[in-house]
Amino acid sequence: LENFPWWAAVIFEPDDPTVPPKVLKSRPTKSRSPMGHHLVRFYDSSKSWQWVELDQLLLLGENDALDQLLLTASKRQKFSSAKMRQGCRESYR
């Protein structure tokens, strides 16, 4: 997501019974993509939920070099603090 570093997450189906009702109510009605939004739960400290468009997602575990690049400060990954970088690495693990 723009202005946020990459973070490990899992994509959920909206009909999954573990999805909180308030998250379902926040589903965007408009999308830039014909694929719409996908429901994502991040492995951050608060286990936050977000509706994300497909072009904003990267597959974890498909490319080891990309995975390692996203775990370090780089053009593709910006961290505002060492704590955020450590949190990203923990979520990846």
Secondary structure, DSSP 8 states (H G I E B T S, - for coil): -TTS----EEEE-TT-TTS-HHHHHT--S--SSTT-EEEEEE-STT--EEEEEGGG---TTS-HHHHHHHTS-SSS---SSHHHHHHHHHHH-
